[in-house]
Structures are given as C-alpha cells and as structure tokens.
Amino acid sequence: SEMCIRDRVAGLSELSRTRSEAFGLSLDIKVDLGGLGVLRSLTGYRKLDQFNQNDPDDQASAKTFFGGSNDEGTEFWSQEIDLNGSYFNDRLKSTLGFYYSVDKPFRNEIQNEDARRRFGFENEINFQQQDTESIGVFGQATLDVTDKLALTGGIRYTRDNKNFTVSQFVEWDFALAGLASQFGRPALTPTVEAQPDGSTCNTGVLGTRCVRVAPITGGDTFEAWTPRFALEYQITDDLMVYAAATKGFKGGGTNDTVADIDTPFAPETIWSYEGGLRSELFNRRLRFNASYFYSEYNDKQITVAAAPFCNNRCTTNAGDAILQGFEIESRALLFDSLSIFANVGYLDAKWETISNPTAGVTLDSPFSRAPKWTLSTGFD
C-alpha cells in the first residue's frame, strides 16, 4: 500500500546512496641523448574517494533508522625514470631505471549498532590508514650473440615500506535512543568506556567520542632481489624457440581491520620457468604458438573468510605450491578479411606443503580461479 511504501523510508537514517570521485594526471617526457640512449620520465597521480550511506537494519518493522556510512579511497603518486639504449650496431639493447611510489589508502566507517545488541544506540567509528612507500631499481640487457641467438639478463631490487594506523571510537546516538519507547524498547543508558590512560569516558556526554580501541600503529619493510634470464633462438625467419627463468616477489603486510590488526602475513615469492616456440607460417597466414610453464610458489598468500587466528576476512600465508601446464594458440587467415582462432590451456595446480594448517587449506584443496582446462575458439 501507499502507507507501507512511506513506512519503509521513515526513521532517522539517510536513504542509501553512493558518491564516487576520481581524479588523475599523467606526464610522459622523452629526451633523446644521442649515443647514450633515450631518457624517459613517467609521472602519475591518482586520487579516489568513495562515500557510501547504507541502511543495513533487518528489523521486522522495516524502519530505516539503523544506518551507517563508509568513506574510503586512496591517494597515489609514482615516478619512474628509464634510460633505454642500443649499442654496438644494435647488438646490445639495455634498459636502466628507477621507480618510486607512495600509496595512502584509507577507510573511515561509522555504524549504528542494531537495537537488539547490548549497546543498541551507539555509533561505532573505525579509522584505518595505511601508507606504502615503494622503491625499485632495475636493469636489463639483451645481447645478440649471433644473428640467431640472443641472451637476456636482468635484475630488480624492490623495497616496500608499509605503515598502518587503526583505531576505534564510540559515541552515543541521542536521537535514536530517544525513540526507544515508541517501539517497545526499554530505556537504555549510555555506556562508560575504560580509556587507555586508565580513566573512564561516559558516552552520554553530548559531543564526546570515547576510545574503544586505542590507536594502533606499526609497520614493516619488505625487500627482494628478483633476477630474470632468457634466451631466444631464431631457427628460421618464421620459427623461434625460447626459454626463460624469472623470480617474482609480492610484499607482505598486516591485515588492517581493528579485529585482525595483529595478524601479519609474510612476502610471497615465485620462481617461474617457461619454454616454447613462436611461429608465423605460410607467408604469415598461420600463427602457431606453444609454451610450457612451471612455477614454484613459496609462502603463497591467500584470503580466508575466518580461521582460529582471523576474526574477519584477512590475508595469510598458506604454504608452498607448484603450478604447471601448457598453452597452445593458433590463428589462421582464411581470407583477407576473415580469420579463425583456437586456443587451449591446461593447468595443474597443487599444494606441496602447508605451513599454516589453521588457514583451512589442505594438500588436496583446489586453487581458486585456476581451472584445469580452458578452451576458446571463434572467428573475426
């Protein structure tokens, strides 16, 4: 009925809404240094802010006065400088570079507690802030040993410095508490919160925010050297084979919710090996590529919903794993304006060791988003 529709938007909370704002800038500058190479500067800036007003109450009356809001976003800035050169009659090509970035994600959350809870008329306020400073120095060179054989070697140094701050406050919702008697609820009194300095704080004082969880700060630094080696051999003008070995690194950190702030996770590393062939046959009317890969993960990071060590959704290191498989890609040009393609992939993903059995993972657990077979075909 019409009255029912009105009743569903009655109450004190705002109607649910979302506001998103995004702003970004980028600057790409190249300077030709002659025989030394080309110097390139890449600068980027991005700012994101999203505000959500929500009404999560599930009361039978469908009144909407138990609401909350989230304000989250990030400010990111990066600078990269590269020197790309070609030397000795183009037999040696190299890249040297430096990378620096600062990322400052945040989340501020205000929640009206449900009236059926003990502290039914309190606003719980959570503040979360993380600052990540990343530095990278890298270099790579490819040498044409012969007209057919090329060797590549490279290395990168990465350092991530992560710092975090989380805190939780509480304040009394006077307007909501004043409606208790209208809906058959007994009168509730403001709570008294013990403070970090040993004193007490009465939420019943207008304009007072009491500390429920004192600000927690911390941080850590993660660093790694990650090399890469590769070789390519051009058998003919239409057929090339290759092999490569690369080490990857994903920094560790700590879960940034108030409930799980003392649940850190270590860096994840991977050694990946790959070999295969690339070809363009029959006057480039047929393309056929095939590759085999083998990857060794150490301290693989996964996201778990809950575990004995995790109160909410958080990241942890489950153990070591091996992923291997192959991929085949083909495309044929039937006519000048029509081509068909067919691709197939196989993936065998297995856990080798479990270092954290409380994460809910066993040696027989499947990997998420890791299908054993993938197939695709079509034309364009």
C-alpha positions as a printed NumPy array, in Angstrom:
array([[  0.   ,   0.   ,   0.   ],
       [  0.951,   3.617,  -0.24 ],
       [  1.304,   3.86 ,   3.549],
       [  3.607,   0.848,   3.533],
       [  5.876,   2.483,   0.982],
       [  6.124,   5.589,   3.122],
       [  6.752,   3.495,   6.214],
       [  9.798,   1.919,   4.606],
       [ 11.588,   5.243,   4.374],
       [ 10.59 ,   6.505,   7.817],
       [ 13.14 ,   6.988,  10.551],
       [ 16.327,   8.895,  11.18 ],
       [ 18.876,   7.429,   8.761],
       [ 19.559,   8.828,   5.336],
       [ 18.492,   6.823,   2.33 ],
       [ 21.188,   4.593,   0.873],
       [ 23.398,   6.373,  -1.636],
       [ 26.877,   6.243,  -3.137],
       [ 29.172,   9.031,  -4.283],
       [ 32.392,   8.33 ,  -6.174],
       [ 35.036,  10.828,  -7.209],
       [ 38.191,  10.112,  -9.198],
       [ 40.974,  12.383, -10.42 ],
       [ 44.192,  11.514, -12.209],
       [ 47.116,  13.063, -14.053],
       [ 49.961,  11.566, -16.068],
       [ 53.042,  13.046, -17.679],
       [ 55.299,  11.271, -20.21 ],
       [ 58.533,  13.026, -21.236],
       [ 61.204,  11.644, -23.59 ],
       [ 64.631,  13.134, -24.225],
       [ 66.987,  11.809, -26.907],
       [ 70.544,  11.752, -25.527],
       [ 72.115,  10.663, -28.778],
       [ 74.546,   7.8  , -28.383],
       [ 73.651,   7.348, -24.711],
       [ 70.054,   6.406, -25.469],
       [ 66.599,   7.811, -24.746],
       [ 65.784,   9.108, -21.28 ],
       [ 62.117,   8.768, -20.336],
       [ 60.219,  10.15 , -17.348],
       [ 56.787,   8.751, -16.382],
       [ 54.858,  10.599, -13.678],
       [ 51.439,   9.597, -12.411],
       [ 48.983,  10.874,  -9.815],
       [ 45.607,   9.401,  -8.867],
       [ 43.091,  10.243,  -6.164],
       [ 39.974,   8.165,  -5.477],
       [ 37.221,   8.791,  -2.926],
       [ 34.015,   6.816,  -2.452],
       [ 31.318,   7.516,   0.103],
       [ 28.536,   5.007,   0.86 ],
       [ 25.496,   5.713,   3.004],
       [ 23.742,   2.44 ,   3.8  ],
       [ 20.821,   1.095,   5.793],
       [ 21.669,  -2.44 ,   6.981],
       [ 18.898,  -2.867,   9.578],
       [ 16.845,  -6.018,   9.319],
       [ 14.046,  -5.154,  11.726],
       [ 10.602,  -6.608,  11.037],
       [  9.164,  -3.075,  11.145],
       [ 11.384,  -2.135,   8.176],
       [ 12.171,   1.203,   9.786],
       [ 15.408,   2.609,   8.421],
       [ 16.984,   4.278,  11.431],
       [ 19.872,   1.851,  11.877],
       [ 22.261,   3.073,   9.22 ],
       [ 25.937,   3.598,   8.631],
       [ 28.432,   5.167,   6.29 ],
       [ 31.805,   4.32 ,   4.764],
       [ 34.261,   6.817,   3.373],
       [ 37.211,   5.149,   1.647],
       [ 39.739,   5.909,  -1.027],
       [ 43.399,   6.369,  -1.798],
       [ 45.943,   8.909,  -2.973],
       [ 48.703,   7.504,  -5.195],
       [ 51.753,   9.129,  -6.725],
       [ 54.51 ,   7.477,  -8.791],
       [ 57.656,   8.456, -10.642],
       [ 59.698,   6.276, -12.996],
       [ 62.854,   7.219, -14.921],
       [ 64.219,   4.916, -17.641],
       [ 67.257,   5.024, -19.898],
       [ 66.814,   2.868, -22.999],
       [ 69.784,   2.389, -25.269],
       [ 71.018,   0.42 , -28.27 ],
       [ 74.768,  -0.088, -28.717],
       [ 77.369,  -1.874, -30.858],
       [ 75.358,  -1.672, -34.081],
       [ 72.167,  -2.66 , -32.249],
       [ 73.658,  -5.925, -30.99 ],
       [ 73.178,  -4.815, -27.348],
       [ 69.932,  -3.307, -26.096],
       [ 69.554,  -2.259, -22.479],
       [ 67.197,  -0.604, -20.   ],
       [ 68.169,   1.009, -16.712],
       [ 65.57 ,   2.506, -14.435],
       [ 64.408,   3.803, -11.091],
       [ 60.88 ,   3.674,  -9.65 ],
       [ 59.322,   5.4  ,  -6.645],
       [ 55.705,   5.487,  -5.447],
       [ 53.618,   6.439,  -2.421],
       [ 50.175,   4.957,  -1.828],
       [ 47.893,   6.166,   1.004],
       [ 44.651,   4.147,   1.187],
       [ 42.176,   4.929,   3.97 ],
       [ 38.799,   3.812,   5.282],
       [ 36.565,   5.618,   7.786],
       [ 33.473,   3.731,   8.89 ],
       [ 30.535,   4.778,  11.085],
       [ 27.963,   2.165,  12.083],
       [ 24.715,   2.493,  14.031],
       [ 24.519,  -0.616,  16.194],
       [ 21.37 ,  -2.749,  15.907],
       [ 18.903,  -2.14 ,  18.763],
       [ 18.873,  -5.839,  19.699],
       [ 22.512,  -5.678,  20.757],
       [ 23.686,  -4.699,  24.201],
       [ 24.927,  -1.299,  23.086],
       [ 21.964,  -0.645,  20.849],
       [ 22.234,   3.117,  20.46 ],
       [ 25.916,   3.678,  19.89 ],
       [ 27.723,   4.783,  16.772],
       [ 30.886,   2.727,  16.292],
       [ 33.568,   4.657,  14.432],
       [ 36.534,   2.871,  12.809],
       [ 39.549,   4.648,  11.315],
       [ 42.054,   2.786,   9.118],
       [ 45.035,   4.312,   7.333],
       [ 47.976,   2.678,   5.537],
       [ 50.978,   4.302,   3.896],
       [ 53.103,   2.294,   1.449],
       [ 56.36 ,   3.631,   0.043],
       [ 57.876,   1.563,  -2.776],
       [ 61.314,   1.863,  -4.333],
       [ 62.597,  -0.111,  -7.293],
       [ 65.917,  -0.132,  -9.157],
       [ 66.191,  -2.313, -12.239],
       [ 68.296,  -3.126, -15.258],
       [ 68.042,  -5.494, -18.2  ],
       [ 70.168,  -6.15 , -21.283],
       [ 69.743,  -8.302, -24.392],
       [ 72.804,  -9.342, -26.382],
       [ 72.596, -10.731, -29.919],
       [ 75.359, -13.338, -29.649],
       [ 74.804, -14.347, -33.272],
       [ 72.244, -13.482, -35.904],
       [ 70.088, -16.27 , -34.49 ],
       [ 70.87 , -16.432, -30.765],
       [ 70.003, -13.718, -28.207],
       [ 70.657, -13.807, -24.456],
       [ 68.827, -11.651, -21.9  ],
       [ 69.711, -10.951, -18.287],
       [ 68.117,  -8.602, -15.821],
       [ 67.661,  -7.885, -12.15 ],
       [ 65.404,  -5.719, -10.   ],
       [ 65.654,  -4.57 ,  -6.405],
       [ 62.34 ,  -3.82 ,  -4.674],
       [ 61.721,  -2.365,  -1.234],
       [ 58.246,  -1.803,   0.203],
       [ 57.897,   0.148,   3.427],
       [ 54.39 ,  -0.239,   4.891],
       [ 52.973,   1.629,   7.881],
       [ 49.466,   1.455,   9.308],
       [ 47.234,   3.08 ,  11.906],
       [ 43.865,   1.768,  13.097],
       [ 41.599,   2.972,  15.893],
       [ 38.022,   2.625,  17.09 ],
       [ 35.801,   5.114,  18.899],
       [ 32.211,   5.077,  20.125],
       [ 29.609,   7.792,  20.675],
       [ 26.006,   7.754,  21.896],
       [ 23.249,   8.221,  19.313],
       [ 20.971,  10.532,  21.313],
       [ 18.324,  10.94 ,  18.605],
       [ 17.92 ,   7.199,  18.096],
       [ 17.908,   6.407,  21.816],
       [ 15.07 ,   8.893,  22.257],
       [ 12.806,   6.756,  20.046],
       [ 13.224,   3.555,  22.091],
       [  9.946,   3.831,  23.976],
       [  7.961,   4.379,  20.756],
       [  8.877,   0.915,  19.536],
       [  8.533,  -1.021,  22.756],
       [ 12.173,  -0.995,  23.714],
       [ 13.21 ,  -0.452,  27.33 ],
       [ 15.137,   2.696,  28.019],
       [ 18.893,   2.262,  27.609],
       [ 21.549,   4.308,  29.326],
       [ 24.837,   5.458,  27.816],
       [ 27.834,   3.251,  28.463],
       [ 31.048,   4.034,  30.275],
       [ 34.19 ,   3.059,  28.381],
       [ 37.556,   2.36 ,  30.009],
       [ 40.218,   4.533,  28.378],
       [ 43.852,   3.635,  27.562],
       [ 45.168,   6.01 ,  30.245],
       [ 43.135,   4.266,  32.972],
       [ 40.345,   6.853,  33.118],
       [ 36.716,   6.356,  32.093],
       [ 34.647,   8.043,  29.411],
       [ 30.861,   8.47 ,  29.503],
       [ 29.28 ,   8.299,  26.061],
       [ 26.267,  10.159,  27.439],
       [ 28.084,  13.489,  27.254],
       [ 26.96 ,  15.242,  24.087],
       [ 29.756,  15.575,  21.547],
       [ 32.001,  13.022,  23.272],
       [ 33.782,  10.227,  21.431],
       [ 35.207,   7.563,  23.704],
       [ 38.121,   5.338,  22.786],
       [ 37.123,   1.678,  22.446],
       [ 40.35 ,   0.544,  20.766],
       [ 43.35 ,   2.827,  21.23 ],
       [ 45.168,   3.85 ,  18.038],
       [ 47.463,   1.026,  16.953],
       [ 50.406,   1.84 ,  14.739],
       [ 53.067,  -0.335,  13.219],
       [ 54.79 ,  -1.282,  10.054],
       [ 57.462,  -3.314,   8.372],
       [ 59.818,  -3.237,   5.413],
       [ 59.965,  -5.955,   2.751],
       [ 62.706,  -6.183,   0.15 ],
       [ 63.874,  -8.627,  -2.504],
       [ 66.21 ,  -9.09 ,  -5.468],
       [ 64.411, -10.623,  -8.462],
       [ 66.509, -11.73 , -11.479],
       [ 65.43 , -12.789, -14.948],
       [ 67.269, -14.908, -17.533],
       [ 66.148, -15.762, -21.053],
       [ 67.411, -16.993, -24.402],
       [ 65.859, -16.919, -27.849],
       [ 66.943, -18.867, -30.92 ],
       [ 65.604, -17.942, -34.343],
       [ 65.589, -21.265, -36.222],
       [ 64.203, -19.675, -39.389],
       [ 62.627, -16.343, -40.218],
       [ 59.253, -17.889, -39.341],
       [ 60.132, -20.013, -36.293],
       [ 61.647, -19.065, -32.933],
       [ 62.146, -21.069, -29.713],
       [ 62.799, -19.614, -26.283],
       [ 63.368, -20.417, -22.612],
       [ 63.184, -18.152, -19.557],
       [ 63.517, -18.186, -15.771],
       [ 62.118, -15.35 , -13.657],
       [ 61.753, -14.68 ,  -9.952],
       [ 58.745, -12.718,  -8.705],
       [ 58.04 , -11.002,  -5.39 ],
       [ 54.864,  -9.863,  -3.619],
       [ 55.339,  -7.897,  -0.426],
       [ 53.927,  -8.895,   2.933],
       [ 51.97 ,  -6.758,   5.349],
       [ 49.385,  -6.829,   8.075],
       [ 45.615,  -7.014,   7.964],
       [ 44.288,  -3.545,   8.579],
       [ 40.984,  -4.14 ,  10.375],
       [ 40.668,  -3.471,  14.095],
       [ 39.801,  -7.127,  14.747],
       [ 42.817,  -8.534,  12.88 ],
       [ 45.487,  -5.855,  13.178],
       [ 47.833,  -8.296,  14.919],
       [ 47.589, -10.832,  12.07 ],
       [ 50.582, -10.189,   9.757],
       [ 51.498, -12.093,   6.625],
       [ 54.904, -12.688,   5.032],
       [ 56.061, -11.895,   1.466],
       [ 55.25 , -14.308,  -1.345],
       [ 57.911, -15.343,  -3.871],
       [ 57.771, -17.342,  -7.067],
       [ 60.284, -18.859,  -9.474],
       [ 58.721, -19.291, -12.894],
       [ 60.232, -21.288, -15.747],
       [ 58.877, -21.224, -19.284],
       [ 59.831, -22.61 , -22.662],
       [ 58.127, -22.681, -26.01 ],
       [ 58.008, -21.688, -29.642],
       [ 56.568, -18.826, -31.696],
       [ 55.85 , -19.196, -35.402],
       [ 54.209, -17.451, -38.343],
       [ 53.955, -19.865, -41.271],
       [ 52.756, -19.929, -44.884],
       [ 53.567, -16.323, -45.612],
       [ 52.22 , -15.332, -42.175],
       [ 48.784, -16.755, -42.837],
       [ 49.093, -19.217, -39.957],
       [ 50.26 , -18.293, -36.474],
       [ 51.038, -21.129, -34.058],
       [ 52.45 , -20.627, -30.556],
       [ 53.009, -23.193, -27.825],
       [ 54.517, -22.915, -24.353],
       [ 55.1  , -24.955, -21.199],
       [ 55.451, -23.336, -17.757],
       [ 56.454, -24.492, -14.299],
       [ 56.08 , -22.202, -11.271],
       [ 57.201, -22.697,  -7.668],
       [ 55.421, -20.59 ,  -5.042],
       [ 56.854, -20.027,  -1.566],
       [ 54.661, -18.71 ,   1.251],
       [ 51.722, -18.268,  -1.104],
       [ 49.266, -15.64 ,   0.109],
       [ 45.548, -16.441,   0.175],
       [ 42.461, -14.701,   1.525],
       [ 40.4  , -16.567,   4.123],
       [ 36.967, -15.688,   5.473],
       [ 37.642, -16.833,   9.032],
       [ 40.004, -19.09 ,  10.954],
       [ 41.176, -19.524,  14.536],
       [ 43.671, -16.701,  14.049],
       [ 41.4  , -14.474,  11.924],
       [ 38.217, -12.787,  13.134],
       [ 37.189, -11.331,   9.777],
       [ 38.215, -11.724,   6.145],
       [ 42.005, -11.497,   6.03 ],
       [ 45.194, -12.471,   4.195],
       [ 47.576, -15.185,   5.357],
       [ 50.397, -17.408,   4.064],
       [ 49.115, -20.921,   3.436],
       [ 52.264, -22.728,   2.243],
       [ 54.212, -23.703,  -0.876],
       [ 52.653, -24.697,  -4.184],
       [ 53.566, -25.77 ,  -7.72 ],
       [ 51.65 , -24.712, -10.823],
       [ 52.492, -26.195, -14.203],
       [ 50.823, -26.577, -17.552],
       [ 50.845, -25.623, -21.201],
       [ 49.156, -23.206, -23.594],
       [ 48.606, -23.533, -27.339],
       [ 47.431, -20.644, -29.502],
       [ 46.626, -20.757, -33.211],
       [ 45.16 , -18.337, -35.719],
       [ 44.63 , -18.863, -39.465],
       [ 43.89 , -16.172, -42.046],
       [ 41.347, -17.772, -44.396],
       [ 40.644, -14.64 , -46.426],
       [ 41.942, -11.1  , -46.294],
       [ 39.011, -10.123, -44.069],
       [ 38.335, -13.377, -42.198],
       [ 40.436, -15.339, -39.711],
       [ 39.688, -18.115, -37.215],
       [ 41.403, -18.904, -33.948],
       [ 41.55 , -21.767, -31.471],
       [ 43.284, -21.773, -28.079],
       [ 43.674, -24.418, -25.393],
       [ 45.306, -24.323, -21.98 ],
       [ 45.982, -26.869, -19.25 ],
       [ 46.846, -26.08 , -15.627],
       [ 47.867, -28.438, -12.843],
       [ 47.908, -26.559,  -9.516],
       [ 48.886, -28.412,  -6.343],
       [ 49.913, -27.59 ,  -2.808],
       [ 53.309, -29.022,  -1.869],
       [ 53.455, -28.096,   1.804],
       [ 51.034, -26.438,   4.225],
       [ 52.74 , -24.113,   6.693],
       [ 49.54 , -22.786,   8.242],
       [ 47.016, -25.615,   8.728],
       [ 44.582, -23.279,  10.527],
       [ 44.01 , -21.406,   7.246],
       [ 41.583, -24.107,   6.135],
       [ 43.812, -25.396,   3.323],
       [ 44.996, -28.981,   2.894],
       [ 47.263, -30.631,   0.33 ],
       [ 44.126, -31.671,  -1.578],
       [ 42.457, -28.246,  -1.564],
       [ 41.751, -26.777,  -5.022],
       [ 43.048, -23.392,  -6.09 ],
       [ 40.56 , -20.607,  -6.616],
       [ 40.292, -19.216, -10.151],
       [ 42.542, -21.966, -11.501],
       [ 40.557, -24.101, -13.975],
       [ 42.283, -27.267, -15.179],
       [ 41.252, -26.748, -18.818],
       [ 40.486, -23.579, -20.78 ],
       [ 39.239, -23.572, -24.363],
       [ 38.33 , -20.768, -26.731],
       [ 37.585, -20.574, -30.444],
       [ 35.965, -18.174, -32.858],
       [ 36.471, -16.004, -35.883],
       [ 36.852, -12.313, -36.689]])
